[in-house]
């Protein structure tokens, strides 16, 4: 079973928005994993340990900022994620929830396609009568790339020989091997996507369900979504998921067929998989963790440029507020701002900064302001600055 965790890097100070147009410049911020995503990680981990398979994390953002954060997902005090993929491209900057969902859905589809293709390739080799040793060699290569489970091939010490290995020794018939491969292929289609209820920098709670909608369009079949999940059971063998969801004072218990997407409430508490599931989970699990995070740009996932970033965003988000700070308002031709980014420095025995480009100059001694103006570090906010703030993402995409 492929379990996909949707995760996001958010500003460490929650909702600090640097640009007037409401576009987060994540590459200039200190980022952390969205706090509610750790509940989703617990839920995804439970689904994997119950059914076997692998846990794959998918995120979108500047890769040089997001990559280091994945260490926390890999080493979380449960089994953690097995593989990580980051969608990173300047053309994706400024995306609203719909443009984000579209890109993430493409990333999820590509992950699934890679696993489908691996099993389909082996199946085709067996059906076309390729020599058994050649099938065995290819299975080993795919297994080491973490693309087929222990059920088909394994190098685990003490584990019984898997289906392809038994086939190569003449202990399993061609029909029996194809039947086993079919089971693996069916389970790839019975995937589960898990996301946090919402993110601290957006609070809409809509990206998860919108990803299910976008993926439905891409796959040509309905991918249902269940939000506000407080408990669930999922069985890849029967292809069913039962969930309890809580909205306000109302509780619902629902059942749906896999594949599906669920968003997890903060009060979710994972169950412990019964011992009776361990044998099955080991058989359908994959070789190991792949610690090298893979980065895909818009071209790699086959994204339509008109559907990503600001260009593909039907909504415009207003400025956010830096929690703990005062809402900032700037006036054209009046407000003084920093011309460019200024690192920390000392002045008259005190430390100031750092200051971001176009940050409002306030609370500084007049003597220091005059000093910065003389060095050309401060200017009056004008129309060009406003345009640069609002459309920086678009201009960067155009240069790409």
C-alpha positions in Angstrom: 0.0 0.0 0.0 1.3 3.4 -0.9 0.6 6.0 1.8 1.2 9.6 0.8 1.7 12.3 3.4 1.1 15.8 2.2 3.2 18.2 4.3 4.2 21.9 4.1 6.9 24.1 5.3 5.4 27.2 7.0 7.0 30.4 8.4 8.4 29.8 11.9 6.7 33.0 13.0 3.4 31.6 11.7 1.9 34.2 9.3 4.6 36.8 8.5 4.0 37.9 4.9 6.8 39.9 3.4 5.0 41.2 0.3 2.1 43.5 0.0 0.3 41.2 -2.4 0.2 38.4 0.2 2.8 36.2 -1.5 5.0 34.4 1.0 8.7 34.7 0.1 9.5 31.4 1.7 13.1 31.4 0.4 13.8 34.4 2.7 12.1 33.0 5.8 12.9 30.6 8.6 10.6 27.7 8.0 9.3 24.7 10.0 7.1 21.8 9.2 3.5 22.7 9.7 2.7 21.6 13.3 -0.6 19.8 12.3 1.3 17.7 9.8 2.8 15.7 12.6 -0.6 14.4 13.5 -1.0 13.4 9.8 2.4 11.7 10.0 1.2 9.6 12.9 -1.9 8.6 11.0 0.0 7.8 7.9 2.5 5.7 9.8 -0.3 3.7 11.4 -1.8 3.0 8.0 1.5 1.7 6.7 2.3 -0.4 9.8 -1.2 -2.0 9.6 -1.1 -2.8 5.9 2.6 -2.8 4.9 3.8 -0.7 2.0 5.7 2.6 2.2 5.1 6.1 3.5 6.0 8.8 1.0 6.1 12.5 1.9 5.2 15.1 -0.8 5.8 18.8 -0.2 6.0 22.0 -2.3 8.3 24.9 -1.7 11.9 26.1 -2.1 13.9 22.9 -2.0 17.0 24.4 -0.2 14.7 25.4 2.6 12.4 22.4 2.8 15.0 19.6 2.3 16.6 20.1 5.8 13.2 19.9 7.4 12.6 16.4 6.0 15.1 15.1 8.4 12.5 15.5 11.1 10.0 13.5 9.1 12.4 10.7 8.5 13.5 10.4 12.2 10.2 11.1 13.9 9.8 8.9 17.0 7.7 6.3 15.0 8.8 4.7 11.8 8.6 8.0 9.9 8.6 8.5 6.2 10.4 6.2 3.8 10.8 8.6 0.9 10.5 12.3 0.3 9.6 14.4 -2.8 9.7 18.2 -3.0 8.0 20.2 -5.8 10.2 23.2 -6.2 10.1 25.8 -9.0 10.0 29.6 -9.1 7.1 29.2 -11.5 5.1 27.7 -8.7 5.6 30.7 -6.4 2.6 32.6 -5.3 0.2 29.7 -5.7 -3.2 29.8 -4.0 -4.8 26.6 -2.6 -6.1 25.5 -6.0 -2.8 26.0 -7.9 -1.0 24.3 -5.0 -3.5 21.4 -5.1 -3.0 21.0 -8.8 0.8 20.8 -8.5 0.7 18.4 -5.5 -1.8 16.2 -7.4 0.7 16.0 -10.3 3.4 15.0 -7.8 1.2 12.3 -6.2 0.4 11.0 -9.7 4.0 10.8 -10.7 4.9 8.8 -7.5 2.1 6.4 -8.3 3.1 6.1 -11.9 6.7 5.2 -11.0 5.4 2.3 -8.9 2.8 1.2 -11.4 5.5 1.1 -14.1 7.9 -1.0 -12.1 5.3 -3.8 -11.5 3.9 -3.5 -15.1 7.5 -3.9 -16.4 8.0 -7.1 -14.5 4.6 -8.4 -15.4 5.3 -7.8 -19.1 8.6 -9.6 -18.9 6.9 -12.7 -17.4 4.0 -12.6 -19.8 6.4 -12.3 -22.8 8.4 -15.3 -21.7 11.6 -13.6 -20.8 14.2 -15.9 -19.2 13.6 -16.5 -15.5 17.1 -15.3 -14.6 16.6 -12.0 -16.5 13.3 -11.5 -14.6 15.1 -12.2 -11.3 17.9 -9.7 -12.2 15.4 -6.9 -13.0 13.4 -7.6 -9.9 16.5 -7.2 -7.8 17.3 -3.9 -9.5 13.8 -2.6 -8.9 13.8 -3.8 -5.3 17.0 -2.0 -4.5 15.4 1.2 -5.9 12.5 0.6 -3.5 10.0 0.1 -6.2 8.7 -3.4 -5.5 7.8 -4.9 -2.1 9.3 -7.9 -0.2 6.4 -10.0 -1.5 8.0 -10.0 -4.9 11.7 -9.8 -4.0 13.6 -9.6 -0.8 17.1 -9.6 0.6 16.1 -9.4 4.2 18.1 -11.8 6.4 16.1 -14.8 7.5 13.1 -13.9 5.4 11.6 -16.6 3.1 12.3 -16.3 -0.6 9.9 -14.0 -2.3 7.7 -14.8 -5.4 10.2 -13.8 -8.1 13.0 -15.7 -6.4 10.9 -18.8 -6.1 9.9 -18.4 -9.7 13.5 -18.3 -10.8 14.2 -21.6 -8.9 11.2 -23.2 -10.5 9.3 -23.4 -7.2 6.5 -21.1 -8.5 4.6 -21.3 -11.7 4.3 -18.5 -14.2 0.5 -18.2 -13.4 1.2 -18.0 -9.7 3.8 -15.3 -10.1 1.5 -13.3 -12.3 -1.3 -13.6 -9.7 1.0 -12.3 -7.0 2.1 -9.4 -9.2 -1.6 -8.6 -9.8 -2.2 -8.4 -6.1 0.7 -5.9 -5.7 -0.6 -3.9 -8.7 -4.1 -3.7 -7.2 -2.7 -2.4 -3.9 -0.9 0.4 -5.7 -4.2 1.6 -6.9 -5.6 1.4 -3.3 -3.5 4.2 -2.1 -4.2 6.5 0.8 -3.4 10.3 1.0 -3.1 11.8 4.5 -2.9 15.5 5.3 -3.1 17.8 8.3 -6.4 19.5 8.9 -4.9 22.9 7.8 -1.7 24.9 7.8 -0.7 27.7 10.1 0.1 30.1 7.3 -3.2 29.7 5.5 -5.9 28.2 7.9 -8.2 27.4 4.9 -8.2 23.6 5.4 -9.1 23.4 1.7 -5.8 22.2 0.0 -6.3 18.6 1.0 -9.8 18.2 -0.5 -8.8 20.3 -3.5 -5.9 17.9 -4.1 -8.4 15.0 -4.2 -10.4 16.9 -6.7 -7.4 17.7 -8.9 -6.2 14.1 -8.7 -9.7 12.9 -9.7 -9.4 14.9 -12.9 -5.9 13.6 -13.6 -6.7 10.0 -13.0 -10.1 10.1 -14.6 -11.8 8.6 -11.5 -13.3 9.9 -8.3 -10.9 10.2 -5.4 -13.2 10.8 -2.3 -12.0 12.9 0.6 -12.9 12.8 4.3 -12.0 15.8 6.4 -11.8 16.3 10.2 -10.9 12.6 10.9 -10.4 11.7 14.6 -10.1 7.9 14.1 -9.9 5.6 11.1 -9.2 2.0 10.0 -8.0 1.2 6.6 -7.6 -2.3 5.0 -5.7 -2.5 1.7 -6.8 -6.2 1.2 -10.5 -5.2 1.1 -9.9 -1.7 -0.2 -12.0 0.0 2.4 -11.6 2.8 4.9 -13.8 3.5 7.9 -13.4 6.8 9.6 -14.9 8.9 12.4 -15.0 12.6 11.8 -15.9 15.4 14.1 -17.2 18.8 12.9 -18.3 21.1 15.7 -20.6 19.1 18.0 -21.5 16.5 15.3 -19.9 13.1 14.9 -20.1 11.0 11.8 -18.9 7.5 11.0 -18.3 7.0 7.3 -17.0 4.2 5.0 -15.4 4.7 1.6 -13.5 2.7 -1.0 -9.8 3.2 -1.6 -8.1 5.3 -2.9 -9.1 8.3 -0.8 -7.7 11.3 1.0 -8.2 12.2 4.7 -7.4 15.2 6.8 -6.5 14.6 10.4 -7.8 16.5 13.5 -5.3 17.6 16.1 -6.8 15.3 18.7 -6.3 12.2 16.6 -4.8 9.3 18.5 -3.4 6.4 16.5 -4.2 2.8 17.3 -1.6 0.1 17.7 -1.7 -2.5 14.8 -2.4 -6.0 16.1 0.4 -8.6 16.1 -1.7 -10.6 13.6 -0.9 -7.9 10.9 2.9 -8.1 11.2 3.5 -10.9 8.7 1.3 -9.3 6.1 2.9 -5.9 6.7 6.4 -7.3 6.3 5.5 -9.0 3.0 4.0 -5.8 1.5 6.7 -3.4 2.9 9.6 -2.2 0.8 13.4 -2.6 1.3 14.4 0.5 3.2 14.3 4.2 3.6 15.6 6.4 0.8 17.1 9.3 2.6 18.0 11.3 -0.5 15.0 13.6 -1.0 14.0 13.9 -4.7 13.3 17.4 -6.1 10.9 17.8 -9.1 10.3 21.1 -11.0 7.2 21.9 -13.0 8.5 20.2 -16.1 9.3 17.0 -14.3 5.7 16.6 -13.1 4.2 17.7 -16.5 2.6 20.9 -15.1 0.7 23.3 -17.3 2.4 26.7 -16.7 -0.9 28.4 -16.8 -2.2 26.3 -13.9 0.6 26.9 -11.4 1.9 29.8 -9.3 0.2 33.2 -9.6 -0.8 32.5 -13.1 -2.9 29.5 -12.1 -4.4 31.1 -8.9 -8.0 32.3 -9.2 -7.8 33.9 -5.7 -5.6 36.7 -4.4 -4.6 36.5 -0.7 -4.3 39.7 1.2 -1.4 40.7 3.5 -0.9 38.6 6.6 0.0 39.8 10.1 3.2 38.9 11.9 1.8 37.5 15.1 3.1 39.4 18.1 3.8 42.4 15.9 1.9 45.4 14.7 0.1 45.3 11.3 2.3 47.3 8.8 0.8 49.9 6.5 3.0 51.7 3.9 2.1 54.8 1.9 3.4 55.7 -1.5 5.7 58.7 -1.5 5.7 58.9 2.3 6.8 55.7 4.1 10.6 55.1 4.4 11.7 51.5 3.7 14.9 49.6 3.3 16.2 49.6 -0.2 17.7 46.1 0.1 18.2 43.4 2.7 20.4 44.6 5.6 22.1 42.1 7.9 22.6 42.6 11.7 24.9 45.5 12.6 26.0 47.6 15.6 25.4 51.3 16.1 26.4 53.2 19.2 26.8 50.0 21.2 23.4 48.5 20.2 22.6 45.7 17.7 20.0 46.3 15.0 18.5 44.1 12.2 18.3 42.1 10.2 16.0 44.1 7.9 14.3 42.8 4.8 14.0 44.6 1.5 11.0 47.1 1.5 10.6 46.6 5.3 9.2 49.8 6.9 11.7 51.9 8.8 10.3 52.4 12.3 11.5 52.6 15.8 15.0 53.5 14.9 17.0 56.5 16.3 16.9 59.5 14.0 20.7 59.6 14.0 20.8 56.0 12.7 18.1 56.7 10.1 20.2 59.6 8.8 23.3 57.3 8.7 21.5 54.7 6.7 20.1 57.3 4.3 23.6 58.6 3.7 24.7 55.1 2.7 21.7 54.7 0.3 20.1 51.9 2.4 16.8 53.7 3.0 14.4 55.2 0.4 10.9 56.5 0.2 8.4 53.7 -0.8 7.2 54.4 -4.4 5.0 52.8 -7.1 7.9 50.8 -8.5 8.6 49.3 -5.1 4.9 48.4 -4.8 4.9 46.7 -8.2 8.2 44.9 -7.3 6.6 43.5 -4.1 3.4 42.4 -5.6 4.7 41.0 -8.8 8.1 39.6 -7.8 6.9 36.1 -8.1 5.6 36.7 -11.7 8.8 38.5 -12.7 10.9 35.6 -11.4 8.8 33.1 -13.3 9.2 35.1 -16.5 13.0 35.1 -16.1 13.0 31.3 -15.5 
